[in-house]
Amino acid sequence: MVYARVPSDLKDLVDAYSIRVGKTLTAAVVDLLRDGLGAESYERTIAKQQASIVRLREEKSKVDAELETVKAQLATLGTLAERAGSPLGTCPSKTCGRPITGHDVLVTGRCPTCGYQLSQIIAPEVGGSTVDNRELFMFLGALGAVVAVAYLAGKK
């Protein structure tokens, strides 16, 4: 049981409320107290939810930035994959002469037709090469970009 002295203007408001809702003064006071305490509790819940929203927005911004980084890395890898499939020239073996790609040079290291070791293309011995140096350097540049992207991604 709770006894409390309240100002007369507040008592008049409670009396008017009890008449309007058709309850006794005690029941009206209980309703008003319950509603008021509930509203106060909701305010704390709303404040917590608003803080969660701010935190989630910050996390989303970070994830969005990471997504853009991954998209850029994927585009770089796509470019490398595209360049890796492009012909760089022909096999330097005197008996073969078939087309070779960046994949053959850097991944397998051998001519897919005759199995000739292709490491000499990157560091040729004295003499001519059957590889288009411009294509080789463009491919190696794309590879360098991939390595740089991988390095920067690993620093996060």
C-alpha positions in Angstrom: 0.0 0.0 0.0 1.3 3.4 -0.9 0.1 6.7 0.6 1.2 9.9 -1.0 0.3 13.6 -0.7 -0.1 15.1 -4.2 -0.8 18.7 -5.2 -4.5 19.5 -5.6 -4.3 20.2 -9.3 -2.7 16.8 -9.8 -5.5 15.2 -7.7 -8.1 17.0 -9.8 -6.5 15.6 -13.0 -6.5 12.1 -11.6 -10.2 12.5 -10.5 -11.1 13.6 -14.0 -9.2 10.6 -15.5 -11.0 8.1 -13.2 -14.4 9.6 -14.1 -13.6 9.5 -17.8 -12.4 5.9 -17.8 -15.0 4.8 -15.3 -12.7 3.5 -12.6 -12.2 4.2 -8.9 -9.6 6.7 -7.9 -7.3 3.9 -6.7 -7.6 1.9 -9.9 -7.0 5.1 -11.9 -3.9 5.9 -9.9 -2.6 2.3 -10.4 -3.2 2.5 -14.2 -1.5 5.9 -14.4 1.5 4.7 -12.4 1.8 1.5 -14.4 1.6 3.4 -17.7 4.2 6.0 -16.5 6.6 3.3 -15.3 6.2 1.4 -18.5 6.9 4.5 -20.6 10.1 5.2 -18.6 11.2 1.6 -19.2 10.4 2.0 -23.0 12.5 5.1 -23.1 15.6 3.2 -21.8 14.9 0.4 -24.3 14.6 3.0 -27.1 17.9 4.6 -26.1 19.6 1.2 -26.2 18.1 0.5 -29.6 19.2 3.8 -30.9 22.7 3.1 -29.7 22.6 -0.3 -31.4 21.4 1.4 -34.7 24.4 3.8 -34.6 26.8 0.9 -33.9 25.3 -1.2 -36.7 25.5 1.7 -39.2 29.2 2.1 -38.4 29.8 -1.6 -38.8 27.8 -1.5 -42.1 30.0 1.4 -43.3 33.1 -0.7 -42.6 31.7 -3.7 -44.3 30.7 -1.6 -47.3 34.3 -0.3 -47.5 35.7 -3.8 -47.3 33.3 -4.9 -50.0 34.5 -2.2 -52.3 38.1 -3.3 -51.6 37.2 -6.9 -52.4 35.4 -5.8 -55.6 38.5 -3.9 -56.7 40.7 -7.0 -55.9 38.3 -9.2 -57.8 38.4 -6.9 -60.8 42.2 -6.9 -60.7 42.3 -10.7 -60.5 39.8 -10.9 -63.4 42.1 -8.7 -65.5 45.0 -10.9 -64.6 43.1 -14.1 -65.5 42.1 -12.5 -68.8 45.7 -11.5 -69.5 47.0 -15.0 -68.4 44.9 -16.6 -71.2 46.2 -14.3 -73.9 49.0 -15.5 -76.1 52.4 -14.1 -75.3 54.2 -15.5 -78.3 55.3 -18.9 -79.5 57.2 -21.7 -77.8 60.9 -21.0 -78.1 61.6 -24.7 -78.8 62.9 -25.1 -82.4 60.7 -28.2 -82.9 57.5 -26.7 -81.6 56.6 -23.0 -82.2 53.1 -23.4 -80.8 51.4 -20.4 -79.0 52.1 -20.0 -75.3 50.2 -17.9 -72.7 50.9 -16.1 -69.5 49.5 -19.1 -67.7 52.0 -21.4 -69.4 54.9 -19.1 -68.4 54.0 -18.3 -64.8 51.8 -21.2 -63.6 52.9 -24.4 -65.3 56.3 -23.1 -66.5 56.1 -25.4 -69.6 54.9 -25.3 -73.1 51.5 -27.2 -73.1 52.4 -28.9 -76.4 56.0 -30.0 -76.1 56.8 -29.5 -72.4 59.7 -27.1 -73.1 60.8 -25.3 -70.0 59.6 -21.6 -70.3 61.7 -20.0 -67.5 64.1 -18.8 -70.2 61.4 -16.4 -71.5 61.5 -14.3 -68.4 65.3 -14.3 -68.1 66.4 -15.3 -71.6 69.9 -16.4 -72.5 71.7 -14.4 -75.1 69.8 -14.7 -78.4 66.3 -14.0 -79.7 63.1 -14.8 -78.0 59.9 -15.8 -79.7 57.8 -13.9 -77.1 56.3 -10.5 -77.7 58.1 -8.5 -75.0 55.4 -5.9 -74.9 52.8 -8.6 -74.1 55.1 -10.2 -71.5 55.7 -6.9 -69.7 52.0 -6.1 -69.7 51.3 -9.5 -68.2 54.0 -9.1 -65.6 52.7 -5.6 -64.8 49.2 -7.1 -64.2 50.8 -9.8 -62.0 52.6 -7.0 -60.0 49.2 -5.3 -59.5 47.7 -8.5 -58.1 50.7 -8.9 -55.8 50.3 -5.3 -54.6 46.6 -5.7 -54.0 47.2 -9.0 -52.1 49.9 -7.3 -50.0 47.7 -4.3 -49.1 44.8 -6.6 -48.3 47.0 -8.6 -46.0 48.0 -5.5 -44.0 44.4 -4.9 -42.8 
